[in-house]
Amino acid sequence: MCIIKAMGKATRYSRSFTIDRATLDYIHRTRAHRSHSERVNELLRRAIQQEKYEALEREAAEFYRVANKKGRAETKAFAAASKRAITRGED
């Protein structure tokens, strides 16, 4: 939560956006003592952070997918070499 509060001191710009009625109702219900703008900014910061986490998860999944393929090939090569070494000893 400290990330959200730390970003609250950033320069603010006035913009106009159109949002769904359900979204507006949610903002109004959950804003507590804050202004609508503060609540919208908080929700947007959370959404941005969530998207960043999701992107990191995708990057990690791709990294491990590639690493596992390489690791599997090495494991198969080791297993094949081990089988050859074992069968040579049986002759």
C-alpha positions as CSV (number, residue, x, y, z in Angstrom):
1,M,0.0,0.0,0.0
2,C,2.9,2.4,0.5
3,I,3.5,2.5,-3.2
4,I,0.0,3.9,-3.7
5,K,0.4,6.5,-1.1
6,A,3.8,7.5,-2.3
7,M,2.5,8.1,-5.8
8,G,-0.2,10.4,-4.4
9,K,2.1,13.3,-4.4
10,A,2.7,13.2,-8.2
11,T,1.6,16.1,-10.4
12,R,-2.0,15.9,-11.2
13,Y,-3.7,16.8,-14.6
14,S,-7.3,17.4,-15.3
15,R,-8.7,15.1,-17.9
16,S,-12.2,14.0,-18.9
17,F,-13.1,10.3,-19.3
18,T,-16.4,8.5,-19.8
19,I,-17.0,5.6,-17.5
20,D,-19.8,3.1,-17.0
21,R,-22.6,3.8,-14.5
22,A,-21.7,0.6,-12.6
23,T,-18.1,1.8,-12.3
24,L,-19.2,5.2,-11.1
25,D,-21.5,3.6,-8.5
26,Y,-18.6,1.4,-7.3
27,I,-16.3,4.5,-6.9
28,H,-19.0,6.3,-5.0
29,R,-19.7,3.4,-2.7
30,T,-16.0,2.7,-1.9
31,R,-14.5,6.2,-1.7
32,A,-15.0,6.6,2.1
33,H,-13.7,10.0,3.0
34,R,-11.7,10.6,-0.2
35,S,-12.8,12.5,-3.3
36,H,-14.0,10.7,-6.4
37,S,-10.7,11.6,-8.1
38,E,-8.6,10.2,-5.3
39,R,-10.5,7.0,-5.4
40,V,-10.2,6.7,-9.2
41,N,-6.5,7.4,-9.0
42,E,-6.1,4.7,-6.4
43,L,-8.0,2.1,-8.4
44,L,-6.0,3.0,-11.6
45,R,-2.7,2.7,-9.7
46,R,-3.7,-0.7,-8.5
47,A,-4.8,-1.8,-12.0
48,I,-1.4,-0.6,-13.4
49,Q,0.5,-2.5,-10.7
50,Q,-1.6,-5.6,-11.4
51,E,-0.8,-5.4,-15.1
52,K,2.9,-5.1,-14.3
53,Y,2.7,-8.2,-12.1
54,E,0.9,-10.1,-14.9
55,A,3.5,-9.0,-17.4
56,L,6.3,-10.3,-15.1
57,E,4.4,-13.6,-14.6
58,R,4.2,-14.0,-18.4
59,E,7.9,-13.2,-18.8
60,A,8.8,-15.7,-16.0
61,A,6.6,-18.4,-17.6
62,E,8.3,-17.9,-21.0
63,F,11.7,-18.0,-19.4
64,Y,11.1,-21.2,-17.6
65,R,9.3,-22.7,-20.6
66,V,12.5,-22.2,-22.6
67,A,14.8,-23.2,-19.8
68,N,12.8,-26.4,-19.2
69,K,13.0,-27.4,-22.9
70,K,16.7,-27.0,-22.8
71,G,16.9,-28.8,-19.5
72,R,14.8,-31.7,-20.8
73,A,17.1,-32.1,-23.8
74,E,20.1,-32.2,-21.5
75,T,18.4,-34.7,-19.2
76,K,17.5,-37.0,-22.1
77,A,21.1,-36.9,-23.4
78,F,22.4,-37.7,-19.9
79,A,19.9,-40.6,-19.6
80,A,20.8,-42.0,-23.0
81,A,24.6,-41.8,-22.2
82,S,23.9,-43.5,-18.9
83,K,22.1,-46.3,-20.6
84,R,24.9,-46.8,-23.0
85,A,27.4,-46.8,-20.2
86,I,25.4,-49.4,-18.3
87,T,24.8,-51.7,-21.3
88,R,28.5,-51.6,-22.1
89,G,29.3,-52.9,-18.7
90,E,27.0,-55.9,-19.2
91,D,28.9,-57.3,-22.2
